[in-house]
Structure formats: structure tokens, C-alpha cells
Amino acid sequence: GQEAQDFGVGLTAVTLEDPATPGMFYEPQPGTRLVGVEIVVSNAGAEPVSVNPLFTSLVDADGFLYEAELAARDGQIDTLDLAPGERVRGWVAFTIPENAQPAGIRYAPLLSDNILQVGLQP
């Protein structure tokens, strides 16, 4: 997958699942589909890095952003702090319109102006 690294954080998009296999608690909405992206977040810096699925958003081919759907897909990435050198892997899921084309994943930690973005390969 594509990888980006900046401000001590690494982001890799490993797998695009379109449509995604919904988790037990996901309620499908008419006119939409569920998309899942398996990501790896790594700490390449000297300070702890917070990981949270809500720090991710999906960018479609038209530039629209979609927020993560919590518990929409099994295997969701954990909410935790990574020590320097640590990595975590897991899924984030997004509900997008039927006709939208996933183009990238954006990772933006809370209370930070730092944004990482990587493209998605179908």
C-alpha cells in the first residue's frame, strides 16, 4: 500500500475493501455503501503517538471527506498510545454514497494541524 510519514507518524493503507463486510452493529443506509480500509499507524518519532479511528477520514475522487463509522467493520483499529518504534494495524470503515469513488485516506490527530494522506489502490 501507499505510505506517508511526517511529524513522527507513519500511515500506510494496506487494503481497500469495497464494499466492506459490515460488522454486527452496522445499519446500512439506502443509496450508500460501506467501504473499509486496513491501515497501519506507526510512531517514527520520540514522543508517544495517539491512535484513534476517529482521526481518519476517507477522501473520494471528487474531494469530499467522510468520517469514520465506529464499529461498522470487525477488526477496527484500536484506540491507544504508541511508544516510539511501535506500530498498530486495523480497519477503519466509512459510509459513502453509492456512486462515490474512494481515492485516499487522511489521518489528522485531534488538536493538531498535522495531516497525513495516502492514496488508495482499488
Short mmCIF file of the C-alpha atoms (twelve columns), coordinates in Angstrom:
data_MODEL
# 
_entry.id   MODEL 
# 
loop_
_atom_site.group_PDB 
_atom_site.id 
_atom_site.type_symbol 
_atom_site.label_atom_id 
_atom_site.label_alt_id 
_atom_site.label_comp_id 
_atom_site.label_asym_id 
_atom_site.label_seq_id 
_atom_site.Cartn_x 
_atom_site.Cartn_y 
_atom_site.Cartn_z 
_atom_site.pdbx_PDB_model_num 
ATOM 1   C CA . GLY A 1   0.000   0.000  0.000  1 
ATOM 2   C CA . GLN A 2   0.889   3.644  -0.169 1 
ATOM 3   C CA . GLU A 3   2.750   5.168  2.755  1 
ATOM 4   C CA . ALA A 4   3.218   8.676  4.155  1 
ATOM 5   C CA . GLN A 5   5.334   9.854  7.062  1 
ATOM 6   C CA . ASP A 6   5.585   13.227 8.757  1 
ATOM 7   C CA . PHE A 7   5.684   14.787 12.241 1 
ATOM 8   C CA . GLY A 8   6.837   11.428 13.699 1 
ATOM 9   C CA . VAL A 9   3.796   9.484  12.474 1 
ATOM 10  C CA . GLY A 10  3.617   6.951  9.646  1 
ATOM 11  C CA . LEU A 11  0.431   5.949  7.804  1 
ATOM 12  C CA . THR A 12  0.109   3.035  5.391  1 
ATOM 13  C CA . ALA A 13  -3.069  1.998  3.554  1 
ATOM 14  C CA . VAL A 14  -2.745  -1.788 3.323  1 
ATOM 15  C CA . THR A 15  -6.080  -2.998 1.915  1 
ATOM 16  C CA . LEU A 16  -9.144  -1.369 0.357  1 
ATOM 17  C CA . GLU A 17  -12.336 -3.411 0.836  1 
ATOM 18  C CA . ASP A 18  -15.099 -2.016 -1.388 1 
ATOM 19  C CA . PRO A 19  -17.739 -2.906 -0.459 1 
ATOM 20  C CA . ALA A 20  -16.682 -3.832 3.071  1 
ATOM 21  C CA . THR A 21  -18.037 -6.698 5.130  1 
ATOM 22  C CA . PRO A 22  -20.242 -4.954 7.700  1 
ATOM 23  C CA . GLY A 23  -19.848 -5.637 11.407 1 
ATOM 24  C CA . MET A 24  -22.707 -6.915 13.553 1 
ATOM 25  C CA . PHE A 25  -23.813 -3.412 14.628 1 
ATOM 26  C CA . TYR A 26  -23.709 -1.679 11.231 1 
ATOM 27  C CA . GLU A 27  -27.023 -0.421 9.830  1 
ATOM 28  C CA . PRO A 28  -26.878 0.075  6.036  1 
ATOM 29  C CA . GLN A 29  -28.463 3.251  4.660  1 
ATOM 30  C CA . PRO A 30  -30.267 3.345  1.263  1 
ATOM 31  C CA . GLY A 31  -28.136 4.835  -1.510 1 
ATOM 32  C CA . THR A 32  -24.850 4.239  0.330  1 
ATOM 33  C CA . ARG A 33  -22.248 1.535  0.704  1 
ATOM 34  C CA . LEU A 34  -19.702 0.636  3.360  1 
ATOM 35  C CA . VAL A 35  -16.008 0.895  2.450  1 
ATOM 36  C CA . GLY A 36  -13.240 -0.469 4.684  1 
ATOM 37  C CA . VAL A 37  -9.553  0.404  4.670  1 
ATOM 38  C CA . GLU A 38  -6.945  -1.572 6.568  1 
ATOM 39  C CA . ILE A 39  -4.270  0.824  7.834  1 
ATOM 40  C CA . VAL A 40  -1.013  0.722  9.764  1 
ATOM 41  C CA . VAL A 41  -0.143  3.662  12.013 1 
ATOM 42  C CA . SER A 42  3.438   3.825  13.257 1 
ATOM 43  C CA . ASN A 43  5.396   6.020  15.651 1 
ATOM 44  C CA . ALA A 44  8.607   7.168  13.969 1 
ATOM 45  C CA . GLY A 45  9.238   9.954  16.472 1 
ATOM 46  C CA . ALA A 46  10.482  10.324 20.028 1 
ATOM 47  C CA . GLU A 47  7.130   11.162 21.681 1 
ATOM 48  C CA . PRO A 48  4.057   8.935  22.197 1 
ATOM 49  C CA . VAL A 49  1.544   8.957  19.316 1 
ATOM 50  C CA . SER A 50  -2.209  8.675  19.951 1 
ATOM 51  C CA . VAL A 51  -4.151  6.397  17.591 1 
ATOM 52  C CA . ASN A 52  -7.920  6.635  17.186 1 
ATOM 53  C CA . PRO A 53  -10.178 5.553  14.295 1 
ATOM 54  C CA . LEU A 54  -11.885 8.955  14.539 1 
ATOM 55  C CA . PHE A 55  -8.616  10.605 13.401 1 
ATOM 56  C CA . THR A 56  -9.180  9.061  9.952  1 
ATOM 57  C CA . SER A 57  -11.379 10.203 7.102  1 
ATOM 58  C CA . LEU A 58  -11.895 8.951  3.581  1 
ATOM 59  C CA . VAL A 59  -11.387 11.248 0.598  1 
ATOM 60  C CA . ASP A 60  -13.337 10.467 -2.557 1 
ATOM 61  C CA . ALA A 61  -12.338 11.213 -6.154 1 
ATOM 62  C CA . ASP A 62  -14.301 14.498 -6.023 1 
ATOM 63  C CA . GLY A 63  -12.521 15.670 -2.849 1 
ATOM 64  C CA . PHE A 64  -15.387 15.022 -0.419 1 
ATOM 65  C CA . LEU A 65  -14.433 13.832 3.092  1 
ATOM 66  C CA . TYR A 66  -16.260 11.097 5.019  1 
ATOM 67  C CA . GLU A 67  -15.888 10.496 8.746  1 
ATOM 68  C CA . ALA A 68  -15.108 7.040  10.145 1 
ATOM 69  C CA . GLU A 69  -18.044 4.830  11.151 1 
ATOM 70  C CA . LEU A 70  -17.285 3.348  14.562 1 
ATOM 71  C CA . ALA A 71  -17.855 -0.422 14.897 1 
ATOM 72  C CA . ALA A 72  -19.014 -0.655 11.262 1 
ATOM 73  C CA . ARG A 73  -16.449 -3.342 10.417 1 
ATOM 74  C CA . ASP A 74  -14.891 -6.031 12.591 1 
ATOM 75  C CA . GLY A 75  -11.176 -5.632 13.347 1 
ATOM 76  C CA . GLN A 76  -11.359 -1.856 13.877 1 
ATOM 77  C CA . ILE A 77  -8.030  -0.213 14.696 1 
ATOM 78  C CA . ASP A 78  -7.561  0.212  18.446 1 
ATOM 79  C CA . THR A 79  -7.630  3.495  20.331 1 
ATOM 80  C CA . LEU A 80  -4.264  3.597  22.109 1 
ATOM 81  C CA . ASP A 81  -0.936  5.383  22.504 1 
ATOM 82  C CA . LEU A 82  2.087   4.096  20.598 1 
ATOM 83  C CA . ALA A 83  5.546   4.354  22.147 1 
ATOM 84  C CA . PRO A 84  8.411   5.310  19.822 1 
ATOM 85  C CA . GLY A 85  9.041   2.486  17.323 1 
ATOM 86  C CA . GLU A 86  5.637   0.828  17.836 1 
ATOM 87  C CA . ARG A 87  3.024   0.127  15.121 1 
ATOM 88  C CA . VAL A 88  -0.630  -0.891 15.105 1 
ATOM 89  C CA . ARG A 89  -2.747  -2.371 12.308 1 
ATOM 90  C CA . GLY A 90  -6.522  -2.395 11.951 1 
ATOM 91  C CA . TRP A 91  -9.572  -1.408 9.918  1 
ATOM 92  C CA . VAL A 92  -11.473 1.849  9.557  1 
ATOM 93  C CA . ALA A 93  -14.844 1.935  7.799  1 
ATOM 94  C CA . PHE A 94  -16.778 4.674  6.049  1 
ATOM 95  C CA . THR A 95  -20.322 5.034  4.711  1 
ATOM 96  C CA . ILE A 96  -20.156 6.731  1.314  1 
ATOM 97  C CA . PRO A 97  -22.683 7.386  -1.475 1 
ATOM 98  C CA . GLU A 98  -23.176 4.526  -3.949 1 
ATOM 99  C CA . ASN A 99  -21.535 6.492  -6.782 1 
ATOM 100 C CA . ALA A 100 -18.537 7.847  -4.796 1 
ATOM 101 C CA . GLN A 101 -15.062 6.516  -5.621 1 
ATOM 102 C CA . PRO A 102 -12.623 6.141  -2.693 1 
ATOM 103 C CA . ALA A 103 -9.365  7.946  -3.518 1 
ATOM 104 C CA . GLY A 104 -7.436  8.333  -0.268 1 
ATOM 105 C CA . ILE A 105 -7.229  8.087  3.491  1 
ATOM 106 C CA . ARG A 106 -6.473  11.108 5.644  1 
ATOM 107 C CA . TYR A 107 -5.097  10.878 9.194  1 
ATOM 108 C CA . ALA A 108 -5.374  14.024 11.317 1 
ATOM 109 C CA . PRO A 109 -4.752  13.718 15.081 1 
ATOM 110 C CA . LEU A 110 -7.067  15.734 17.308 1 
ATOM 111 C CA . LEU A 111 -5.912  19.261 18.236 1 
ATOM 112 C CA . SER A 112 -3.197  19.154 15.593 1 
ATOM 113 C CA . ASP A 113 -2.706  20.921 12.277 1 
ATOM 114 C CA . ASN A 114 -0.772  17.896 11.013 1 
ATOM 115 C CA . ILE A 115 -2.426  15.824 8.284  1 
ATOM 116 C CA . LEU A 116 -1.136  12.699 6.541  1 
ATOM 117 C CA . GLN A 117 -2.820  11.475 3.380  1 
ATOM 118 C CA . VAL A 118 -2.218  8.389  1.245  1 
ATOM 119 C CA . GLY A 119 -3.896  7.235  -1.944 1 
ATOM 120 C CA . LEU A 120 -5.953  4.073  -2.268 1 
ATOM 121 C CA . GLN A 121 -5.448  1.455  -4.954 1 
ATOM 122 C CA . PRO A 122 -8.597  -0.476 -5.946 1 
# 
